[in-house]
Amino acid sequence: MAAKVAALRIFDDGSGKLQHTVGDANGAVLVIPQFTLYGDLRRGRRPDFTAAAPPDVGRRLYEGFCGVLRASGLAVSTGVFGAAMRVRIDADGPVTIVASTDRWAEGEL
């Protein structure tokens, strides 16, 4: 997922087309750990957290994700794993992308 994020062409190239990666745009990445918030909402009215990664696995995944981004040459800022954080962003542009993988839930990790 980190390699995919680093390679996404989601930044304007100056001609109105999304052709640049975050690196091409001289951007940086802010990675906030949210592994413990995985909740399955397919049944009932309460989230089911049984497929969420345990904290030690979540920390390993988070640190690995940040490591892959850094290894690709990107500047990476991070949140604090396991902490309550308030994050404020200003969305700039017509595009919002939500990236998700169900690999943990499918038992692949």
PLY file of the C-alpha trace (Angstrom):
ply
format ascii 1.0
element vertex 109
property float x
property float y
property float z
element edge 108
property int vertex1
property int vertex2
end_header
0.00 0.00 0.00
2.83 2.43 0.80
4.50 1.85 -2.57
1.12 2.42 -4.23
0.60 5.68 -2.30
4.07 6.92 -3.27
3.38 6.15 -6.95
-0.15 7.55 -7.23
-0.38 10.24 -9.89
-2.83 12.49 -8.07
-1.21 15.94 -8.30
-1.88 18.50 -11.02
0.81 18.81 -13.69
-0.03 22.46 -14.41
-2.27 21.67 -17.36
-5.22 20.47 -15.30
-4.33 16.78 -15.45
-3.45 14.62 -12.48
-0.05 13.39 -13.69
2.35 14.00 -10.79
3.18 11.86 -7.77
3.73 13.40 -4.34
7.47 13.28 -5.03
7.06 14.98 -8.41
5.08 17.72 -6.66
7.81 18.14 -3.99
5.20 17.17 -1.42
5.36 15.27 1.83
3.20 12.62 3.48
1.49 12.79 6.87
0.80 9.28 8.21
-1.62 8.97 11.11
-2.02 5.52 12.70
-5.66 4.44 12.75
-5.37 0.65 12.82
-7.45 0.29 15.96
-10.43 1.95 14.27
-11.06 -0.91 11.84
-14.68 -1.89 12.40
-16.88 -4.12 10.27
-20.30 -2.49 9.83
-21.88 -5.10 7.58
-24.10 -6.56 10.30
-26.02 -5.04 13.17
-25.69 -1.54 14.60
-22.39 -1.91 16.45
-18.98 -2.07 14.74
-17.31 -5.47 14.96
-13.63 -5.01 15.85
-12.65 -8.69 15.87
-10.79 -8.34 12.54
-8.73 -5.38 13.78
-5.01 -5.98 14.10
-3.68 -6.34 17.66
-1.52 -3.37 18.76
1.83 -5.08 18.17
0.86 -6.00 14.61
-0.64 -2.57 14.01
2.56 -0.87 15.16
4.65 -3.10 12.88
2.40 -2.36 9.90
2.45 1.38 10.64
6.22 1.55 11.00
6.70 -0.56 7.87
4.35 1.67 5.88
6.30 4.78 6.95
9.60 3.02 6.19
8.56 2.18 2.63
7.53 5.80 2.03
10.83 7.10 3.43
12.80 4.58 1.36
11.12 5.98 -1.75
12.66 9.36 -0.89
9.56 11.06 0.50
9.49 13.31 3.54
7.19 11.62 6.08
5.65 13.14 9.20
3.85 10.84 11.61
1.34 10.78 14.37
1.92 8.97 17.64
0.93 5.31 17.63
-1.70 4.55 20.29
-2.29 8.19 21.20
-5.49 10.20 21.00
-4.83 12.78 18.30
-6.77 15.61 16.77
-5.82 16.20 13.16
-6.93 19.22 11.19
-6.51 19.37 7.44
-7.43 21.82 4.74
-8.44 19.87 1.66
-7.16 21.66 -1.44
-8.65 20.52 -4.69
-11.49 18.62 -6.26
-10.21 15.15 -5.36
-10.37 13.12 -2.16
-9.02 9.58 -2.28
-9.67 6.95 0.36
-7.22 4.06 0.11
-8.13 0.81 1.79
-7.01 -2.78 1.92
-8.74 -5.70 3.56
-5.60 -7.83 3.62
-5.56 -8.03 7.44
-9.24 -8.98 7.57
-8.65 -11.68 4.94
-5.82 -13.19 7.00
-3.06 -12.30 4.54
-0.83 -10.48 7.06
0 1
1 2
2 3
3 4
4 5
5 6
6 7
7 8
8 9
9 10
10 11
11 12
12 13
13 14
14 15
15 16
16 17
17 18
18 19
19 20
20 21
21 22
22 23
23 24
24 25
25 26
26 27
27 28
28 29
29 30
30 31
31 32
32 33
33 34
34 35
35 36
36 37
37 38
38 39
39 40
40 41
41 42
42 43
43 44
44 45
45 46
46 47
47 48
48 49
49 50
50 51
51 52
52 53
53 54
54 55
55 56
56 57
57 58
58 59
59 60
60 61
61 62
62 63
63 64
64 65
65 66
66 67
67 68
68 69
69 70
70 71
71 72
72 73
73 74
74 75
75 76
76 77
77 78
78 79
79 80
80 81
81 82
82 83
83 84
84 85
85 86
86 87
87 88
88 89
89 90
90 91
91 92
92 93
93 94
94 95
95 96
96 97
97 98
98 99
99 100
100 101
101 102
102 103
103 104
104 105
105 106
106 107
107 108
